[in-house]
Amino acid sequence: MKILVTGATGYIGKRLIPLLLNDGHTIVCPVRDKKRAENYFKDEKNIELIEADFLKSNSLSAIPKDIDAAYYLIHSMSNSAKEFHVLEEKCAFNFKRFAKKTTIKQVIYLSGITNDTKLSKHLLSRKNVENTLTSKKYALTTFKAGIIVGSGSASFEIIRDIVEKLPAMIAPKWLNTKTQPLSIRDVLDFLYKSLGKEVLYNTSHDIFGPEVLTYKEMLLQFAEVRKLKRYILTVPVMTPKLSSYWLYFVTSTSYKLATSLVNSMGVEVIGNKSNINQLLDIKPMSYKEAVKLAFKKIEQNSIISSWKDSYVSSGKLKKYIHEFINVPEYGCFKDYKKRIVKNKETALNRIWAIGGKTGWYYGTFLWKIRGFIDQIFGGAGLRRGRRHPTELNVGDALDFWRVIYADKEKGKLLLYAEMILPGEAWLEFKIEKNIIYQTATFRPHGLAGRLYWYSVMPFHWFVFNGMINNINK
């Protein structure tokens, strides 16, 4: 079959596509940034990447019309705390109008459970998207899930942050809200096995795990799996805004995403029973089993996708990545270092392992202070870390940087700063012949940017000298 997969570079899409390819299907992926997607799928055959944006209907003309089925995995929740519902409905409308011109027989849509009488703005938007996608031209199959548990998922990483950082906590009352967590493996099974199933045409099913748990119970069970003692006291005095700040400072989520999550976490996410598990022969695993499986993937360094690699994890990068690849020269300050390479392979391995748990090779305390200051002003700080300890791909989040270019064979790594700055910053590592070059570039925005550069210049001298010396050690 020829299958259209939207949201191909997202958390679900990057995990679903290999399953479809292994089954011999041809995959068509409309993506906003083709250069970024090419890096994710460079080793895959039978996949066609097309630059298109469902917010811009005129960009969809290049997508083939001879499609058999489609997966609708577009989600704009964190683009703007105020406008995401408008963006989601616009994407769905443009997709539907495009799909009517194709040979698509089935559209499979992953939504959220919307059974509570009082829905959050996020869940109401999910419901409206389902209504928008409904069509007489093709059959719509909708799966509605609650909390998705898996390595790299937003919910898993947020719970992990809370449990591993706080031995005792005073938490908001929404921790008593009930939900039915579902493992990412089961979600993928539902999506994969429903393809071409005519019995599921024009149907909607809630998909959920076997247990009804409160968020507090999820935290405590997570702690049990990690063999940690944790104590939680819930209080009714935290307003949604205060709860958002609490979630933002304790976890690696952005403030906008924290706000959306808090608004949703006050809504019970309990699914309606159906025969979908029997129809697709799926027996969802328990929450503890899902957590254990996630940590197996983490220990094996086999996390396929992470929500932190999404542009919205920082809220700063709004353009395509390739627009940042040409580092500016005019009106910029530069810190330029070079050394004769002592061992090229060792230096490259150290460059590719930079950040995250490895750190930045010099002035760790200063990097942590800079990360904390960034977090105070609403930035990502150092909390995102990195998806893999030694691999870097274009588009990956790396602490408060974003990977813009990464080619180990050519010996070049380029990072773009997503920290809160009065300007723009790039950090480049390059090895040519027997020389290692390290260049920090800063393009200031006005007087504030210039004052910022001169204020941190003394620290740069120590930090950047120490960094290149230890990389080349």
C-alpha positions as CSV (number, residue, x, y, z in Angstrom):
1,M,0.0,0.0,0.0
2,K,1.0,3.6,-0.5
3,I,0.5,5.4,2.8
4,L,0.6,9.1,3.7
5,V,2.0,9.8,7.2
6,T,1.6,13.3,8.5
7,G,3.6,14.2,11.6
8,A,6.4,12.0,10.3
9,T,9.1,13.7,12.4
10,G,7.0,13.7,15.6
11,Y,7.1,11.3,18.6
12,I,4.6,8.8,17.2
13,G,5.4,9.2,13.5
14,K,9.1,8.3,13.8
15,R,8.1,5.1,15.6
16,L,5.3,4.1,13.3
17,I,7.0,4.6,10.0
18,P,9.6,1.7,10.5
19,L,6.8,-0.7,11.3
20,L,5.0,0.2,8.0
21,L,8.2,0.0,6.0
22,N,9.0,-3.4,7.4
23,D,5.7,-4.6,6.1
24,G,6.6,-3.6,2.6
25,H,4.5,-0.4,2.3
26,T,5.6,2.7,0.4
27,I,5.5,5.8,2.7
28,V,4.9,9.4,1.6
29,C,5.8,12.0,4.3
30,P,4.8,15.6,3.9
31,V,7.2,17.5,6.2
32,R,7.7,21.2,6.9
33,D,11.5,20.9,6.9
34,K,12.8,18.3,4.4
35,K,16.4,18.7,5.3
36,R,15.7,17.8,8.9
37,A,13.6,14.8,7.9
38,E,16.2,13.5,5.4
39,N,18.6,12.9,8.3
40,Y,16.0,10.9,10.2
41,F,15.1,8.6,7.3
42,K,18.4,8.6,5.3
43,D,18.9,4.8,5.6
44,E,15.3,4.0,4.7
45,K,14.0,2.9,1.3
46,N,10.5,3.2,-0.1
47,I,10.0,6.5,1.6
48,E,9.3,9.8,-0.2
49,L,9.8,13.1,1.6
50,I,7.9,16.2,0.3
51,E,8.2,19.7,1.8
52,A,4.6,20.8,2.6
53,D,2.8,22.5,5.5
54,F,-0.8,21.8,6.2
55,L,-1.2,25.3,7.5
56,K,-0.5,26.5,3.9
57,S,-3.0,24.8,1.6
58,N,-1.1,25.9,-1.6
59,S,2.0,23.9,-0.4
60,L,0.1,20.6,-0.6
61,S,0.0,20.3,-4.4
62,A,3.3,18.4,-4.6
63,I,1.9,15.5,-2.5
64,P,1.0,12.5,-4.7
65,K,-2.7,11.8,-5.2
66,D,-2.5,8.0,-5.6
67,I,-2.6,7.3,-1.9
68,D,-4.3,4.2,-0.4
69,A,-4.4,5.3,3.3
70,A,-3.3,8.1,5.6
71,Y,-2.3,8.6,9.2
72,Y,-3.2,11.9,10.7
73,L,-0.7,12.6,13.5
74,I,-0.5,16.4,13.4
75,H,-0.6,18.1,16.7
76,S,-0.1,21.8,17.4
77,M,-0.7,21.8,21.1
78,S,2.4,23.7,22.2
79,N,2.9,26.2,19.4
80,S,0.9,28.8,21.3
81,A,-1.0,28.4,24.5
82,K,-3.7,30.7,23.1
83,E,-3.9,29.7,19.4
84,F,-3.1,26.0,19.1
85,H,-6.8,25.0,18.7
86,V,-7.1,27.4,15.7
87,L,-4.0,25.9,14.1
88,E,-5.2,22.4,14.6
89,E,-8.5,23.0,13.0
90,K,-6.9,24.8,10.1
91,C,-4.5,21.8,9.5
92,A,-7.4,19.4,9.7
93,F,-9.5,21.4,7.2
94,N,-6.6,21.7,4.7
95,F,-5.9,18.0,5.1
96,K,-9.5,17.0,4.4
97,R,-9.7,19.3,1.4
98,F,-6.5,17.7,0.0
99,A,-7.6,14.2,0.8
100,K,-10.8,14.6,-1.2
101,K,-8.7,15.0,-4.3
102,T,-6.9,11.7,-3.7
103,T,-7.6,8.0,-3.8
104,I,-7.4,7.7,0.0
105,K,-9.8,5.0,1.4
106,Q,-9.0,5.3,5.1
107,V,-7.6,8.0,7.4
108,I,-6.4,6.9,10.8
109,Y,-6.4,9.6,13.4
110,L,-4.8,9.5,16.9
111,S,-6.8,11.7,19.3
112,G,-7.3,12.1,23.0
113,I,-10.1,10.6,25.3
114,T,-12.9,13.2,25.5
115,N,-15.6,11.6,27.7
116,D,-15.6,14.2,30.5
117,T,-18.4,16.7,30.4
118,K,-16.0,19.5,31.1
119,L,-13.1,19.3,28.6
120,S,-9.9,21.3,28.6
121,K,-9.1,23.6,25.6
122,H,-6.6,20.9,24.4
123,L,-9.1,18.0,24.5
124,L,-11.9,20.0,23.0
125,S,-9.6,20.9,20.1
126,R,-8.9,17.2,19.6
127,K,-12.6,16.5,19.5
128,N,-13.2,19.3,17.0
129,V,-10.4,18.0,14.7
130,E,-12.2,14.6,14.6
131,N,-15.4,16.3,13.5
132,T,-13.5,18.3,10.9
133,L,-11.8,15.2,9.5
134,T,-15.0,13.2,9.1
135,S,-15.8,12.8,5.4
136,K,-18.0,10.9,3.0
137,K,-15.0,10.6,0.6
138,Y,-12.9,8.4,2.8
139,A,-13.4,6.3,6.0
140,L,-12.2,7.8,9.3
141,T,-10.8,5.5,12.0
142,T,-10.2,7.4,15.3
143,F,-8.3,6.1,18.3
144,K,-8.5,8.2,21.5
145,A,-5.7,7.7,24.0
146,G,-5.0,9.2,27.4
147,I,-1.5,9.4,28.9
148,I,1.1,7.6,26.6
149,V,3.9,6.0,28.5
150,G,7.2,5.3,26.7
151,S,10.8,6.3,26.5
152,G,11.0,9.9,25.3
153,S,7.3,10.6,25.7
154,A,6.4,14.0,27.3
155,S,4.4,12.3,30.1
156,F,7.1,9.7,30.9
157,E,9.9,12.3,31.0
158,I,7.8,14.7,33.1
159,I,7.0,11.9,35.6
160,R,10.6,10.8,35.6
161,D,11.8,14.4,36.4
162,I,9.4,14.7,39.3
163,V,10.2,11.3,40.8
164,E,13.9,11.3,40.4
165,K,14.4,15.0,41.6
166,L,12.0,15.2,44.5
167,P,12.1,12.8,47.5
168,A,9.2,14.6,49.0
169,M,6.8,17.1,47.3
170,I,3.9,19.4,48.0
171,A,1.9,19.0,44.8
172,P,-1.2,20.5,43.2
173,K,-4.6,18.9,43.7
174,W,-4.8,17.7,40.1
175,L,-2.5,14.8,41.1
176,N,-5.7,13.2,42.3
177,T,-7.2,13.2,38.8
178,K,-7.9,9.7,37.4
179,T,-6.5,8.5,34.1
180,Q,-5.8,5.3,32.2
181,P,-2.1,5.3,31.0
182,L,-1.3,3.3,27.8
183,S,2.2,2.2,26.7
184,I,3.6,3.5,23.5
185,R,4.0,0.0,22.2
186,D,0.3,-0.6,22.5
187,V,-0.5,2.7,20.8
188,L,1.6,1.7,17.9
189,D,-0.1,-1.7,17.8
190,F,-3.5,-0.1,17.5
191,L,-2.4,2.2,14.8
192,Y,-0.5,-0.4,12.8
193,K,-3.1,-3.2,13.0
194,S,-6.0,-1.0,12.1
195,L,-4.6,-0.3,8.6
196,G,-7.0,-1.6,6.0
197,K,-9.5,-3.1,8.5
198,E,-12.9,-2.3,6.9
199,V,-14.6,-3.3,10.2
200,L,-13.0,-0.2,11.7
201,Y,-14.1,2.2,8.9
202,N,-16.0,5.2,10.2
203,T,-15.6,4.2,13.9
204,S,-14.1,5.8,17.0
205,H,-12.6,3.8,19.9
206,D,-11.0,4.8,23.2
207,I,-7.8,2.9,23.8
208,F,-6.4,2.6,27.3
209,G,-4.4,0.5,29.7
210,P,-5.9,-2.0,32.1
211,E,-5.7,0.2,35.2
212,V,-7.4,3.4,36.4
213,L,-4.8,5.4,38.3
214,T,-4.5,8.9,39.6
215,Y,-1.4,10.9,38.7
216,K,-0.3,10.5,42.3
217,E,-0.5,6.8,42.0
218,M,1.4,6.9,38.7
219,L,4.2,8.9,40.5
220,L,4.4,6.4,43.4
221,Q,4.3,3.3,41.1
222,F,7.1,4.9,39.0
223,A,9.1,5.4,42.2
224,E,8.5,1.7,43.1
225,V,9.9,0.6,39.7
226,R,13.0,2.8,40.3
227,K,13.3,1.5,43.9
228,L,12.9,5.0,45.4
229,K,11.0,6.2,48.4
230,R,8.8,9.2,47.7
231,Y,6.3,11.2,49.7
232,I,3.6,13.3,48.2
233,L,1.2,15.8,49.9
234,T,-1.5,17.3,47.6
235,V,-2.9,20.7,48.4
236,P,-5.9,22.6,47.0
237,V,-4.3,26.1,47.1
238,M,-2.3,25.9,43.9
239,T,-3.9,27.9,41.1
240,P,-3.5,26.7,37.5
241,K,-0.8,29.4,36.9
242,L,1.1,28.4,40.0
243,S,0.8,24.7,39.0
244,S,2.2,25.6,35.6
245,Y,5.2,27.3,37.2
246,W,5.7,24.3,39.5
247,L,5.7,21.9,36.6
248,Y,8.0,24.1,34.6
249,F,10.6,24.5,37.2
250,V,10.6,20.8,38.4
251,T,10.5,19.2,35.0
252,S,12.1,19.7,31.5
253,T,8.9,20.9,29.9
254,S,8.5,24.4,28.5
255,Y,6.2,26.8,30.2
256,K,3.7,26.9,27.3
257,L,3.5,23.1,27.3
258,A,3.2,23.1,31.1
259,T,0.3,25.4,30.9
260,S,-1.5,23.2,28.4
261,L,-0.8,20.1,30.4
262,V,-2.1,21.6,33.7
263,N,-5.3,22.6,32.0
264,S,-5.8,19.0,30.7
265,M,-4.7,17.3,33.9
266,G,-7.8,18.6,35.8
267,V,-9.9,16.5,33.4
268,E,-10.5,12.8,34.1
269,V,-9.4,10.7,31.2
270,I,-11.3,7.5,31.5
271,G,-12.1,5.5,28.4
272,N,-15.3,3.9,27.3
273,K,-15.1,0.1,26.9
274,S,-15.5,-1.4,23.4
275,N,-14.4,-4.6,21.6
276,I,-11.4,-3.0,19.9
277,N,-8.9,-5.1,21.9
278,Q,-10.5,-8.3,20.7
279,L,-10.9,-7.0,17.1
280,L,-7.1,-6.3,16.9
281,D,-5.9,-9.0,19.3
282,I,-4.2,-6.5,21.6
283,K,-3.8,-6.9,25.3
284,P,-2.5,-3.6,26.7
285,M,0.3,-3.9,29.3
286,S,0.1,-2.5,32.8
287,Y,1.6,0.9,33.8
288,K,4.5,-0.7,35.7
289,E,5.3,-2.9,32.7
290,A,5.3,0.1,30.4
291,V,7.7,2.0,32.7
292,K,10.0,-1.0,32.9
293,L,10.0,-1.4,29.1
294,A,10.8,2.3,28.8
295,F,13.8,2.0,31.0
296,K,15.1,-1.0,29.0
297,K,15.1,1.2,25.9
298,I,16.9,3.9,27.8
299,E,19.5,1.5,29.1
300,Q,20.0,0.1,25.6
301,N,20.3,3.7,24.2
302,S,17.6,2.8,21.7
303,I,15.2,5.8,22.1
304,I,13.8,6.3,18.6
305,S,12.1,9.6,19.3
306,S,11.8,12.1,22.1
307,W,9.4,15.0,22.6
308,K,12.3,17.1,23.6
309,D,13.5,17.1,20.0
310,S,10.3,18.8,18.9
311,Y,10.8,22.5,18.1
312,V,8.2,23.4,20.8
313,S,10.4,22.0,23.6
314,S,12.1,25.4,23.7
315,G,9.5,27.5,22.1
316,K,12.2,29.6,20.4
317,L,12.9,27.9,17.0
318,K,10.1,29.0,14.7
319,K,11.9,28.8,11.4
320,Y,13.1,25.8,9.4
321,I,16.5,24.5,10.7
322,H,18.3,25.0,7.3
323,E,17.6,28.7,7.6
324,F,20.2,28.8,10.5
325,I,22.9,26.8,8.8
326,N,24.7,29.7,7.3
327,V,26.3,31.4,10.2
328,P,26.3,35.2,9.7
329,E,29.4,37.3,9.5
330,Y,28.2,40.9,9.4
331,G,27.5,42.6,12.7
332,C,28.6,39.6,14.8
333,F,30.9,39.0,17.7
334,K,33.1,35.8,17.5
335,D,35.2,33.8,19.9
336,Y,37.5,31.8,17.7
337,K,39.8,29.0,18.9
338,K,42.0,26.4,17.1
339,R,44.4,23.7,18.1
340,I,46.5,21.1,16.3
341,V,44.6,17.8,16.6
342,K,46.3,15.2,18.8
343,N,43.9,12.4,17.9
344,K,41.2,13.0,15.4
345,E,39.0,10.1,16.3
346,T,39.1,10.9,20.0
347,A,38.4,14.5,19.4
348,L,35.4,13.7,17.2
349,N,34.0,11.3,19.7
350,R,34.2,13.9,22.4
351,I,32.5,16.5,20.2
352,W,29.7,14.1,19.4
353,A,29.2,13.3,23.1
354,I,29.1,16.9,24.3
355,G,26.3,18.1,26.6
356,G,23.8,16.1,28.6
357,K,25.4,13.9,31.2
358,T,28.8,14.3,29.7
359,G,28.8,18.0,30.2
360,W,30.7,20.7,28.3
361,Y,34.2,19.6,29.3
362,Y,35.1,22.8,31.3
363,G,33.4,25.1,33.8
364,T,30.5,22.8,34.5
365,F,29.4,25.0,37.4
366,L,29.3,28.0,35.1
367,W,27.2,26.1,32.5
368,K,24.8,25.1,35.3
369,I,24.5,28.7,36.4
370,R,23.8,29.8,32.8
371,G,21.2,27.1,32.5
372,F,19.5,28.2,35.7
373,I,19.4,31.8,34.6
374,D,17.9,30.7,31.3
375,Q,15.2,28.7,33.1
376,I,14.4,31.7,35.4
377,F,13.6,33.8,32.3
378,G,11.5,31.0,30.8
379,G,14.1,29.2,28.7
380,A,14.8,25.5,28.4
381,G,18.0,25.6,30.6
382,L,20.1,22.4,30.7
383,R,17.1,20.2,31.5
384,R,16.5,18.7,28.1
385,G,19.9,16.9,28.0
386,R,20.2,14.8,24.9
387,R,18.4,11.8,23.4
388,H,21.5,9.5,22.9
389,P,24.9,9.7,24.7
390,T,27.0,9.5,21.5
391,E,24.7,10.1,18.5
392,L,23.6,13.5,17.2
393,N,21.2,14.1,14.4
394,V,20.0,17.3,12.7
395,G,17.1,18.7,14.7
396,D,18.1,17.0,18.1
397,A,17.8,19.1,21.2
398,L,21.1,19.4,23.1
399,D,20.7,21.1,26.5
400,F,19.8,24.6,25.5
401,W,21.1,24.2,21.9
402,R,19.6,22.7,18.8
403,V,21.7,20.6,16.3
404,I,21.6,22.4,13.0
405,Y,24.3,20.4,11.1
406,A,26.0,17.1,12.1
407,D,28.3,15.2,9.8
408,K,30.9,13.1,11.7
409,E,32.6,12.0,8.4
410,K,33.2,15.6,7.5
411,G,34.1,16.5,11.0
412,K,31.6,19.3,11.5
413,L,29.0,20.0,14.2
414,L,26.9,23.2,14.3
415,L,24.6,24.2,17.2
416,Y,22.1,27.0,17.4
417,A,21.3,28.5,20.8
418,E,17.7,28.2,22.1
419,M,18.5,29.9,25.4
420,I,16.9,33.3,26.2
421,L,19.3,35.8,24.7
422,P,19.3,39.4,23.5
423,G,20.5,38.1,20.1
424,E,21.3,34.9,18.3
425,A,24.2,32.5,18.9
426,W,25.9,29.6,17.1
427,L,28.6,27.2,18.3
428,E,30.6,25.3,15.7
429,F,33.1,22.5,15.9
430,K,35.1,21.6,12.8
431,I,38.1,19.4,12.2
432,E,40.0,20.0,8.9
433,K,43.3,18.2,8.1
434,N,45.1,18.3,11.4
435,I,43.4,21.4,12.9
436,I,40.4,21.5,15.2
437,Y,38.4,24.8,15.0
438,Q,35.9,26.0,17.6
439,T,33.9,29.1,16.9
440,A,31.2,30.8,19.0
441,T,29.2,33.4,17.0
442,F,26.9,36.0,18.6
443,R,24.7,38.3,16.6
444,P,23.4,41.0,19.1
445,H,20.0,42.6,19.0
446,G,20.6,46.2,19.8
447,L,22.5,47.7,22.8
448,A,21.3,45.0,25.2
449,G,22.9,42.3,23.0
450,R,26.3,44.2,22.9
451,L,26.2,44.7,26.7
452,Y,25.5,41.0,27.2
453,W,28.4,40.0,25.0
454,Y,30.9,42.2,26.8
455,S,29.6,41.1,30.2
456,V,30.2,37.4,29.5
457,M,33.4,37.8,27.6
458,P,35.7,37.1,30.6
459,F,33.9,33.8,31.2
460,H,34.1,32.9,27.6
461,W,37.9,33.2,27.7
462,F,38.1,30.5,30.4
463,V,35.3,28.3,29.3
464,F,36.0,28.1,25.6
465,N,39.7,27.7,26.1
466,G,39.1,24.9,28.6
467,M,36.5,23.3,26.4
468,I,38.7,23.0,23.2
469,N,41.7,21.9,25.3
470,N,39.8,19.0,26.9
471,I,38.2,18.0,23.6
472,N,41.7,17.8,22.2
473,K,43.2,16.2,25.3
